[in-house]
Amino acid sequence: MRGAWEITEELEDDSVRVTLKGELDLSAWERLEEISMQVGETTPVLVDGSGVTFCDSTALRFLVRLRNRTESLTLVRPSTALRSLLDMIGLLDAFTIVE
């Protein structure tokens, strides 16, 4: 069953902006994996997580994978759900966050 989510990516100058919305669970993995495989290691990535209402280890895996794959990853306005997950497992400080 597909969760209620929306994931978009767009090129902005020399960076990629990924916008995450809704409930990010296992049903979103294929789309998240597709994006993570397209990003080059020197491409700065901005992940707008302001619209995330639920996330599980699927979203976490995506973010860690991106962080390990690219030189520059910034989380933009992470939602309470996303911030709580990262804080709960001790990874909140591992990401650059802008509000």
Protein Blocks (a to p, Z undefined) as FASTA:
>chain_A
ZZddddddddehjaccdddehjddfklmmmmmmmmmmpcfklccdddfklpcbdcfklmm
mmmmmmmmpmbdcdehiafklmmmmmmnopmmmpccdZZ
